Amino acid sequence: MSEASGPVPAVRFTPEERDAVYKAIFNRRDVRDQFLPQPIEEAVLLRLLEAAHHAPSVGFMQPWNFIIIRSDETKAAVHAAFTRANEEAKALFPDERQALYASLKLEGIRKAPINLCITCDRTRGGEVVLGRTHNRQMDLYSTVCAVQNLWLAARAEGIGVGWVSIYSDADMRRILAIPDHVEIIAYLCIGHVDELYSGPELEKRGWRERLPLGDLIFEESWQG
Amino acid sequence: MSEASGPVPAVRFTPEERDAVYKAIFNRRDVRDQFLPQPIEEAVLLRLLEAAHHAPSVGFMQPWNFIIIRSDETKAAVHAAFTRANEEAKALFPDERQALYASLKLEGIRKAPINLCITCDRTRGGEVVLGRTHNRQMDLYSTVCAVQNLWLAARAEGIGVGWVSIYSDADMRRILAIPDHVEIIAYLCIGHVDELYSGPELEKRGWRERLPLGDLIFEESWQG
């Protein structure tokens, strides 16, 4: 290793910069219904994708791809897949929750100007990947880190992101022509927003409460 | 739904705040050897855990727990598990890569003042979880979002994070007494840093190059 390629002084953050990072983290929302119709500028979309591309990845595998969906036809097909799955989903909840479940908007597929499918190519970098030898799911997790990078960058850009998870994998593969060696990680709806819930929508709508952080912290080992 | 619980004007970011979020994203590193011995203040550690706790989670499930490891004994046991697995891992690479592989430091378990295991309790919130009905892995992905939140907040705090993935799941479960219904998502090494690589260490050390972003973007469907 040459001297030139070694560590260098770490980039420092001012208190204001640090606070901005927390501001993005605490004000990020899973957006379903607040998307505005205005298009996303290509330069902004590229910044979001650069943010995703700078996620950590196991063995520097960078296993992600980004499928940008703009056409009404594709969105309609995805929305139909969502609707089928969501009918099945609703029936799984106890009777007393079905009315509330049905009242929740759980996707913004047609309302958001951009939909984005983020995938993980399990074969990228060959069979043996540094860091994935003993925990094979690490490449999936790397791709999720890319989703979260994009989500936080979007918040700072005034853009909302909603993660749709109610669809059958087979339907989404068919619609987007995704090959077998590629895993679908996230289907995101993306668009400008000027209003958001002040906390998680499922909390605000009475579906479930935030857990106290202290209850989730253990010392040295699991304490159950 | 009462008026009071509806959307409110979205928090806005100044250009400087937006740039700070990108600064964290682009300067985040997977740290292995740059940890300083100084302890992490409890208030700072709590801020990092609050950041993790504000990740998105499917059905607002908040499936994560945080096991804070401080003792030399636990770290030594985890390090032994890493060493066993890493010997096995090294043997899997072609001869011409083994010398480089062996030269890479792939963990900072004993050097980092804090180790943190982040887990996913698959049973939290009951059997049927909103948004997880059709894609059961969504709770695992929520927990990865918590990891990435913590990682970016840490960067802004001047704290480095390294994700160790080379261990057998059975070893880690035994050492940390993790029950069967809980999945181990990440084992992190955490400590202050004043030097970092200027890019991903595996890139700087010649293991693998960054892929051009343009090659990873598709329009409307998979283009293989």
Interface residues (C-beta under 8 A of the other chain):
Chain A: M1 S5 G6 P7 V8 P9 A10 V11 R12 F13 E16 E17 R18 A20 V21 Y22 K23 A24 I25 F26 N27 R28 D30 Q34 L46 R47 L49 E50 A51 H53 H54 A55 P56 V58 G59 F60 M61 Q62 W64 N65 F66 I67 I68 I69 R70 S71 T74 A85 E88 A89 L92 F93 Y101 S103 L104 L106 T119 G125 V128 L130 G131 R132 T133 H134 N135 Q137 M138 L140 Y141 V144 C145 V147 Q148 N149 W151 L152 A153 R155 A156 E157 G158 G160 W163 S165 I166 Y167 S168 D169 I175 L176 A177 I178 P179 V182 I185 A186 V193 D194 E195 L196 Y197 S198 P200 L202 E203 K204 R205 W207 R208 R210 L211 L213 L216 I217 F218 E219 E220 S221 W222 G224
Chain B: M1 S5 G6 P7 V8 P9 A10 V11 R12 F13 E16 E17 R18 A20 V21 Y22 K23 A24 I25 F26 N27 R28 D30 Q34 L46 R47 L49 E50 A51 H53 H54 A55 P56 V58 G59 F60 M61 Q62 W64 N65 F66 I67 I68 I69 R70 S71 T74 A85 E88 A89 L92 F93 Y101 S103 L104 L106 T119 G125 V128 L130 G131 R132 T133 H134 N135 Q137 M138 L140 Y141 V144 C145 V147 Q148 N149 W151 L152 A153 R155 A156 E157 G158 G160 W163 S165 I166 Y167 S168 D169 I175 L176 A177 I178 P179 V182 I185 A186 V193 D194 E195 L196 Y197 S198 P200 L202 E203 K204 R205 W207 R208 R210 L211 L213 L216 I217 F218 E219 E220 S221 W222 G224
